[in-house]
């Protein structure tokens, strides 16, 4: 997943050399990367990233073709 690579990149950066505000922001980013974003949509089930891409691609095909 893309969030795991984001978390690894933040952790591998020089976050310990940043100022207090930046460290707080990076801690927030790390905590959000550990929890996947999922939306419950009744007819489709759980709307996660792969399902979002599938729906988006089908809508774009309907619009442009």
C-alpha positions in Angstrom: 0.0 0.0 0.0 1.1 3.5 -0.6 0.6 4.5 3.0 3.3 2.0 4.1 5.9 3.5 1.8 5.0 7.0 3.1 5.4 5.8 6.7 8.8 4.2 5.8 9.9 7.4 4.0 9.0 9.6 7.0 10.7 7.2 9.4 13.9 7.1 7.3 14.1 10.9 7.0 16.0 13.0 9.4 12.9 13.7 11.5 14.9 13.7 14.7 16.8 16.8 13.5 13.6 18.8 12.8 12.0 21.5 14.9 9.3 20.6 17.4 6.4 21.6 15.2 7.7 19.5 12.2 8.3 16.5 14.5 4.7 16.8 15.8 3.4 16.9 12.2 5.5 13.9 11.2 4.2 12.0 14.2 0.7 12.7 13.0 1.5 11.5 9.5 3.0 8.3 10.9 -0.1 7.6 13.0 -2.4 8.2 10.0 -0.3 5.9 7.8 -0.9 3.0 10.2 -4.7 3.2 9.9 -6.2 2.5 6.5 -8.9 4.8 5.2 -12.1 2.8 4.5 -15.6 4.0 3.7 -18.6 1.9 4.1 -20.8 2.2 1.0 -23.9 0.1 1.1 -24.2 -1.2 -2.5 -20.5 -1.6 -3.1 -19.3 -2.8 0.2 -16.2 -1.2 1.7 -14.8 1.5 -0.5 -11.0 1.1 -0.3 -8.3 2.3 -2.7 -8.5 -0.5 -5.3 -12.3 -0.3 -5.4 -12.1 3.5 -5.7 -9.8 3.1 -8.7 -12.1 0.6 -10.3 -15.1 2.9 -10.0 -13.2 5.9 -11.1 -11.8 4.1 -14.2 -15.3 2.9 -15.2 -16.7 6.4 -14.8 -14.0 7.9 -16.9 -14.5 5.3 -19.6 -18.2 6.2 -19.7 -17.5 9.9 -19.9 -14.7 9.8 -22.6 -15.7 6.8 -24.7 
